[in-house]
Amino acid sequence: MGRPLKIAKAQAVVTITATNGTTEVVTTNANFTNLGIIAGMPFVPATTAGGLTAGTMYWILEVLNAGNNSTFTVSATPLNANPTYAKVNLTTASPLTTAATVAPVDAYFNNPLSGAGYPATNTATYSVVGGNTAIYGNQVLCQVAISQTGTGTITVDTGSPNIDGVGTDFANTLADGMAVSTADGVFLGYITDIANANATFATFDANSAANATASGFVFAESEAGYIVRQKGKQKYLVKGTTTGLVGPCFTANLANANLYPGTMSIIGTYANAATVLVQSLSDHTAELFTATSGTTATLTDNINNSAPAFSTFNTAYAANTYGGQPYPIVTINKA
């Protein structure tokens, strides 16, 4: 597989709900005991508020309340460089909804950001990082269709948009726009007009793309997501930001709205503003789908003939125009 994609991690992402300029206390919506947050951990606020500056690394000086709505004071430096336990001077602000990333790791790997803790030269670098898009910094934004196993069996026919189920519960599991495949990955169609469905009958937006008789089935909702871990050259463990589901997906040469269960898309942009779907992504390099790459319609197709590229969160460049790189540098969608 080569060098895998670096994944940004953090102890937690919490919300700062208030700051007090008299006591210099920060209040959060979190429970530090449950999250394992302790004094000495660094944190980065996402927005400027209450005397804290966005994108700047601070440290938790003292945890005053580790339970619900945890509170703490702030140090401007690591605690071993603050022997007098000097507190950062805050301003009184309430209510707040400022996200704070606690104890980030690799969150600013070649991110085009500034502030304490960020490399001074990162605005001219290329490379990308995966991970939770709620973490401060830029992470790869992908579209995912995480496969869920349906209850019961279905029968469909290529001459009809109807789905007949036995032991199913379509009304409480399927929704408009969801994609449905057989249990072994054969795509059948996208759900439409689910409001009229009952537990054993639903319809696709067109005639079924394949026949299936008394077959198990899977379904998925196309949604924004992020990469939790790389599991293979084209296989990633991902999490949907709407459903909260976590599952494996394969990169596919499919538009976001056309993803099948178990597939995902990552979009890159060339220097000329044209977009391309990404087949495989690592820290520095990318392999891009081409017209002859194929798709992952059944999750078993052999995808080849990809185009090599370098990946970045910064500016895209044509091949042989930046830093002596022989391949194009494409900007990867980020959040």
Backbone torsions as a table, in degrees:
resi	resn	phi	psi	omega
1	MET	NA	-20.2	-177.1
2	GLY	79.6	-162.1	-178.0
3	ARG	-69.2	122.3	-176.6
4	PRO	-77.5	167.0	177.5
5	LEU	-69.3	131.0	176.1
6	LYS	-72.5	139.2	-175.6
7	ILE	-115.8	122.2	175.2
8	ALA	-69.4	138.1	178.4
9	LYS	-134.7	162.9	176.4
10	ALA	-155.1	155.7	175.1
11	GLN	-61.2	-40.9	178.7
12	ALA	-173.4	161.9	167.9
13	VAL	-117.2	116.9	-176.8
14	VAL	-115.9	167.8	177.5
15	THR	-109.7	124.3	172.2
16	ILE	-79.9	122.9	-175.3
17	THR	-104.6	-17.5	179.7
18	ALA	-165.4	153.0	171.1
19	THR	-132.7	149.7	-177.5
20	ASN	-123.2	115.9	-177.2
21	GLY	-76.2	-8.8	177.9
22	THR	-92.9	-48.6	-179.4
23	THR	-90.7	-10.9	-176.9
24	GLU	60.2	37.6	-177.2
25	VAL	-107.3	137.9	174.9
26	VAL	-103.8	133.0	176.8
27	THR	-109.7	140.9	-178.8
28	THR	-125.6	173.4	175.3
29	ASN	-94.7	8.9	-168.8
30	ALA	-102.1	168.5	170.1
31	ASN	-115.9	103.7	-173.6
32	PHE	-64.4	-33.1	178.5
33	THR	-62.4	-46.3	179.9
34	ASN	-65.0	-33.2	-176.2
35	LEU	-91.1	-6.9	179.9
36	GLY	72.7	28.5	-179.8
37	ILE	-92.2	128.9	-177.6
38	ILE	-133.9	169.2	177.0
39	ALA	-59.1	144.9	179.3
40	GLY	98.1	-16.5	179.6
41	MET	-75.7	141.0	176.4
42	PRO	-79.7	158.3	173.1
43	PHE	-149.3	156.2	-178.4
44	VAL	-129.3	116.5	175.3
45	PRO	-75.5	145.4	-177.8
46	ALA	-84.3	-25.5	179.3
47	THR	-132.4	157.3	179.1
48	THR	-82.8	123.8	-179.6
49	ALA	-169.9	148.7	172.6
50	GLY	63.4	20.8	-178.5
51	GLY	92.5	-0.4	176.5
52	LEU	-103.9	138.2	-175.1
53	THR	-101.4	131.9	-179.6
54	ALA	-57.4	139.3	175.1
55	GLY	77.1	4.9	-179.6
56	THR	-101.1	138.0	179.0
57	MET	-82.3	124.7	172.6
58	TYR	-120.1	174.5	178.4
59	TRP	-130.2	145.5	176.1
60	ILE	-74.4	116.0	-175.9
61	LEU	-79.7	-53.8	180.0
62	GLU	-146.8	132.0	174.9
63	VAL	-87.8	118.1	-177.9
64	LEU	-90.3	-36.8	176.5
65	ASN	-137.7	119.2	-177.8
66	ALA	-98.0	1.9	-179.5
67	GLY	-91.3	-150.5	179.3
68	ASN	-59.4	142.7	-177.3
69	ASN	54.1	51.8	-176.1
70	SER	-56.1	148.0	-179.9
71	THR	-127.2	154.3	-179.5
72	PHE	-160.3	164.6	171.3
73	THR	-105.9	168.0	-167.5
74	VAL	-123.7	138.8	172.1
75	SER	-111.2	143.8	178.5
76	ALA	-83.0	-9.0	-178.3
77	THR	-137.4	166.9	171.5
78	PRO	-55.8	151.0	-172.8
79	LEU	-63.2	-29.0	179.2
80	ASN	-72.4	-10.9	175.6
81	ALA	-105.2	11.4	-179.5
82	ASN	-132.6	67.8	-174.7
83	PRO	-66.6	-21.1	-179.5
84	THR	-91.6	1.0	-179.3
85	TYR	55.4	43.1	178.1
86	ALA	-66.9	135.8	-179.1
87	LYS	-95.5	144.5	171.6
88	VAL	-67.4	134.1	178.5
89	ASN	-76.2	118.7	-179.2
90	LEU	-100.9	171.9	169.4
91	THR	-116.9	155.2	-179.1
92	THR	-78.4	123.0	179.6
93	ALA	-148.2	125.2	179.1
94	SER	-165.5	135.1	0.4
95	PRO	-83.2	158.7	175.3
96	LEU	-127.3	158.8	172.3
97	THR	-138.7	55.0	-177.4
98	THR	-94.8	119.1	177.4
99	ALA	-72.2	140.5	177.1
100	ALA	-132.0	124.8	178.8
101	THR	-91.8	120.6	-175.7
102	VAL	-99.6	128.2	176.6
103	ALA	53.8	59.2	179.0
104	PRO	-73.3	147.3	175.5
105	VAL	-131.0	124.7	179.6
106	ASP	62.9	13.7	-178.9
107	ALA	-69.2	-23.3	179.9
108	TYR	-118.4	34.7	174.5
109	PHE	-68.0	104.7	179.7
110	ASN	53.8	35.5	173.0
111	ASN	-83.4	143.2	179.0
112	PRO	-80.9	60.5	-177.0
113	LEU	-125.0	166.9	177.4
114	SER	-128.4	173.7	179.9
115	GLY	120.3	169.4	-178.2
116	ALA	-57.4	132.0	178.3
117	GLY	94.1	-4.6	-178.4
118	TYR	-102.9	137.7	-179.6
119	PRO	-59.7	137.2	-177.2
120	ALA	-66.1	-23.6	-175.6
121	THR	-99.6	8.1	-171.0
122	ASN	-71.2	-15.5	-179.2
123	THR	-71.0	-12.0	-179.5
124	ALA	-118.0	18.5	-177.2
125	THR	-103.8	167.5	170.8
126	TYR	-124.7	156.4	-175.9
127	SER	135.8	157.3	-179.7
128	VAL	-136.7	170.0	-179.7
129	VAL	-140.8	142.6	175.6
130	GLY	-91.1	-164.7	176.8
131	GLY	112.7	177.0	-177.2
132	ASN	-59.2	121.8	-177.9
133	THR	-73.0	-3.6	173.3
134	ALA	-81.8	-17.8	178.7
135	ILE	-68.5	140.5	-179.4
136	TYR	-61.4	133.8	-175.7
137	GLY	119.7	-173.4	178.0
138	ASN	-106.7	129.9	174.0
139	GLN	-126.1	158.6	-178.8
140	VAL	-60.3	127.8	174.5
141	LEU	-98.0	125.3	179.0
142	CYS	-129.1	164.6	173.3
143	GLN	-107.5	132.1	-173.5
144	VAL	-128.5	151.1	173.5
145	ALA	-130.4	84.7	-173.7
146	ILE	-75.9	124.3	-173.8
147	SER	-71.7	132.3	173.7
148	GLN	-120.7	139.0	-178.3
149	THR	-83.4	125.9	179.0
150	GLY	-79.6	155.6	176.6
151	THR	-90.0	136.4	178.4
152	GLY	87.4	-164.8	-179.4
153	THR	-129.0	159.1	179.9
154	ILE	-128.8	157.0	173.1
155	THR	-129.9	128.2	178.9
156	VAL	-137.0	161.3	-177.6
157	ASP	-139.2	141.4	-178.7
158	THR	-65.1	-11.5	177.9
159	GLY	-93.6	6.9	-175.1
160	SER	-151.0	149.4	174.5
161	PRO	-87.8	0.6	-174.2
162	ASN	-79.1	143.5	173.8
163	ILE	-117.5	118.0	177.0
164	ASP	-103.1	129.0	-176.8
165	GLY	-117.7	153.4	173.2
166	VAL	-126.2	121.8	-178.4
167	GLY	71.0	21.9	-177.1
168	THR	-96.8	172.6	177.3
169	ASP	-143.2	61.2	-174.5
170	PHE	-57.3	-39.8	-174.1
171	ALA	-60.4	-29.7	-176.7
172	ASN	-107.5	1.1	-179.8
173	THR	-122.2	-37.1	-177.6
174	LEU	-94.8	157.2	178.1
175	ALA	-147.5	160.2	-179.9
176	ASP	-52.3	134.6	176.3
177	GLY	89.5	-11.1	179.6
178	MET	-68.6	147.3	176.3
179	ALA	-95.9	145.0	-178.9
180	VAL	-127.9	135.9	175.6
181	SER	-131.8	164.2	170.7
182	THR	-69.2	166.5	-178.0
183	ALA	-62.2	-25.5	178.8
184	ASP	-96.2	15.1	168.1
185	GLY	95.9	11.0	178.0
186	VAL	-84.9	120.1	-176.4
187	PHE	-68.9	137.2	-178.1
188	LEU	-113.2	-38.7	-179.3
189	GLY	159.6	-177.1	179.2
190	TYR	-114.1	138.5	-176.0
191	ILE	-71.8	141.3	174.7
192	THR	-139.5	153.1	174.8
193	ASP	53.0	45.1	-177.7
194	ILE	-68.0	-16.4	-179.1
195	ALA	-61.8	-24.1	179.8
196	ASN	-95.7	3.7	-176.6
197	ALA	-82.2	156.0	170.3
198	ASN	-120.0	-164.5	-173.7
199	ALA	-66.6	-22.9	-173.4
200	THR	-126.8	12.5	179.5
201	PHE	-147.9	133.3	176.0
202	ALA	-149.9	176.1	179.9
203	THR	-134.9	151.5	171.1
204	PHE	-89.8	171.0	178.0
205	ASP	-78.9	-8.7	176.7
206	ALA	-156.6	177.9	176.9
207	ASN	-57.6	147.5	-179.2
208	SER	-54.8	141.5	-179.4
209	ALA	-77.9	-11.4	180.0
210	ALA	-156.4	162.7	176.3
211	ASN	-89.6	147.0	174.1
212	ALA	-156.1	134.9	-179.0
213	THR	-124.0	122.8	179.7
214	ALA	47.7	48.5	-174.4
215	SER	-102.7	144.7	167.1
216	GLY	-66.9	159.3	-176.9
217	PHE	-145.8	160.3	173.9
218	VAL	-128.0	158.2	179.7
219	PHE	-143.4	162.2	-177.2
220	ALA	-156.2	151.5	174.1
221	GLU	-108.3	129.0	175.9
222	SER	-76.2	124.4	-175.4
223	GLU	-151.5	161.1	173.5
224	ALA	-66.0	147.0	-179.4
225	GLY	-156.0	-176.6	177.8
226	TYR	-143.0	163.3	-174.9
227	ILE	-89.3	123.6	177.4
228	VAL	-89.1	-40.1	-178.3
229	ARG	-162.3	147.6	173.5
230	GLN	-89.5	128.5	-176.4
231	LYS	-110.1	-11.0	-179.3
232	GLY	-174.5	-178.0	-176.9
233	LYS	-60.4	-37.6	-179.6
234	GLN	-124.1	9.9	-175.5
235	LYS	-116.6	128.2	-177.3
236	TYR	-132.5	145.1	168.9
237	LEU	-85.9	123.8	-173.5
238	VAL	-128.6	164.1	176.5
239	LYS	-129.8	133.5	176.7
240	GLY	-82.9	134.0	-176.9
241	THR	-81.4	-13.7	176.6
242	THR	-93.3	-51.9	-177.1
243	THR	-82.6	-25.2	-174.4
244	GLY	77.2	4.8	179.4
245	LEU	-71.0	148.3	174.7
246	VAL	-122.7	131.6	179.6
247	GLY	-171.9	168.2	-179.7
248	PRO	-80.6	142.8	174.8
249	CYS	-139.3	149.9	175.5
250	PHE	-102.5	140.0	174.1
251	THR	-63.5	142.5	-175.6
252	ALA	-136.5	150.1	177.0
253	ASN	-87.1	58.0	-174.5
254	LEU	-133.3	142.2	175.1
255	ALA	-63.3	157.5	-176.9
256	ASN	-52.8	-41.2	-176.3
257	ALA	-76.3	-10.6	-175.2
258	ASN	-110.2	17.1	-177.9
259	LEU	-69.6	137.7	175.2
260	TYR	-88.9	162.4	175.0
261	PRO	-54.9	129.8	179.2
262	GLY	87.7	12.2	178.1
263	THR	-120.1	166.7	-179.5
264	MET	-150.3	162.2	176.4
265	SER	-132.5	143.1	173.5
266	ILE	-126.9	128.8	-174.8
267	ILE	-106.1	133.1	172.7
268	GLY	-114.9	154.5	179.9
269	THR	-123.9	127.7	178.0
270	TYR	-76.1	170.5	178.2
271	ALA	-61.0	-28.5	179.8
272	ASN	-88.3	11.9	177.1
273	ALA	77.7	-0.7	173.5
274	ALA	-70.0	147.7	-179.2
275	THR	-107.0	158.2	-178.2
276	VAL	-148.2	148.1	176.6
277	LEU	-89.4	140.9	-173.9
278	VAL	-95.6	129.7	178.9
279	GLN	-85.3	-42.0	-178.6
280	SER	-148.6	144.4	-174.6
281	LEU	-137.1	131.4	173.3
282	SER	-124.2	-169.7	-179.2
283	ASP	-55.1	-47.6	-172.5
284	HIS	-112.2	-33.8	-170.8
285	THR	-109.2	159.7	176.5
286	ALA	-138.2	151.8	169.9
287	GLU	-117.5	125.7	-171.1
288	LEU	-105.6	141.0	175.3
289	PHE	-64.7	145.1	174.3
290	THR	-124.1	178.0	-179.1
291	ALA	-61.4	-23.7	-178.8
292	THR	-105.8	11.8	-178.5
293	SER	-75.5	-28.8	-174.5
294	GLY	87.2	-174.6	177.9
295	THR	-129.0	177.6	176.0
296	THR	-110.3	47.2	-175.9
297	ALA	-56.3	-38.8	179.8
298	THR	-109.5	6.7	-178.8
299	LEU	66.3	9.7	-179.4
300	THR	-125.2	-5.3	-179.2
301	ASP	-61.9	146.1	176.4
302	ASN	-84.8	108.2	-176.6
303	ILE	-93.5	123.5	179.9
304	ASN	-144.8	-167.0	-179.9
305	ASN	57.9	34.7	178.4
306	SER	-78.2	162.1	179.0
307	ALA	-103.9	128.0	-179.5
308	PRO	-73.9	149.1	178.5
309	ALA	-159.0	167.6	169.0
310	PHE	-106.6	149.2	-175.0
311	SER	-110.1	150.2	-179.0
312	THR	-154.5	157.5	166.4
313	PHE	-97.6	-2.1	-177.8
314	ASN	-98.0	-145.7	-175.4
315	THR	-78.2	138.6	175.8
316	ALA	-81.3	148.1	179.0
317	TYR	-136.6	149.5	173.4
318	ALA	-71.8	160.5	179.6
319	ALA	-58.2	143.8	176.1
320	ASN	62.3	27.2	178.4
321	THR	-122.3	-7.1	-177.2
322	TYR	-140.8	123.5	173.7
323	GLY	58.6	21.4	179.5
324	GLY	72.2	15.1	-178.2
325	GLN	-77.3	128.0	-175.2
326	PRO	-77.8	-14.2	-177.7
327	TYR	-112.3	158.7	177.0
328	PRO	-63.6	150.5	173.8
329	ILE	-106.0	118.5	-175.8
330	VAL	-109.3	143.2	177.8
331	THR	-84.3	123.2	-178.5
332	ILE	-90.1	135.9	176.8
333	ASN	-53.3	136.8	-175.9
334	LYS	-136.1	162.7	174.7
335	ALA	-142.7	NA	NA
